[in-house]
Every structure is written in structure tokens, then in C-alpha cells.
Amino acid sequence: MCSDSLNDAKIQFINPQDSQWPRWIEEFLNGREWKSFIWKAEDLRSTMKNQNYYKEGLLVGSKLVSLVIYQILPENIEIIYLETHSAFYRQGRMAFLLGHLVKKWNQEIWLEVHEANQGAIDFYKSVDFEICGRRPRYYKDGGDALLM
């Protein structure tokens, strides 16, 4: 766990065998603002069960407010999924969680984002990610993935 600056929050490694995580995920999913480029609930549930991915969440009390799923590759960390519960937008929670990952692993972190997700792109740039590539027509809707 980590407690650098958000007094009401703690970072928790999420073990899929932990009896708490299904409740955390279901509550988290109930707070989502659905957009076409955000994963579907069943995709997130399935990914949470994948033993090859690390899962860390930011909890406020017993409520999961931010979630990041990633894998460790030989040369970098690749973020598979990250999201903050809509009730906790613009409070610095994801920036705090990403800062934790940078300190914890001390490796370059990569992610991809839908080209139409301008809010996410602006956020990633604000925490020092840069666009370094593009995957044309990567998403089901034909949109490109920006590599950051």
C-alpha cells in the first residue's frame, strides 16, 4: 500500500482470488460513463481473471475509485486498462495511481488510447505521456489507437 499524498486513499494490489474484488468491480462498473471506446463490462470482468496481468486499484474506504491493469514486459510496463469511477473524476486519483506505478517499477510505461478520446489524451499528456505511434483502424469502430 502507498500513502504519498491522498489522505483518504490507499493503493491495493487486487488478487483475483480475493473475495472482495468481484464486489469492488461491480460497484466500479455501476459508476461508469459509457462511451463507445470504453471496454464493455464483460471484457473487464474477463481481464480481471487473467493471471498474467497485474491489477492495482485506488480505494477510498472500501470503494474502488481507480483501477489500472498492466503487464510487465522485458523493456517496459504496458497498461492494458485504466479508468477512474466517474464520481471521482478530476481529483488527481489516476495521476496518483500512475505515479505509484512509476515509482514502484521504475520502467517506461506504455499505453494506447482511442484517437477520439480527447479527455484521456489530454490527461495522459498532463502526466508526461507523449504520442509515439499510431495503430490505424485498431478499434472496432475503425478508430486509430494512439500509442503513448
Order of alpha helices (4+ residues) and beta strands (2+ residues): beta-alpha-alpha-beta-beta-beta-alpha-beta-beta-alpha-beta-beta
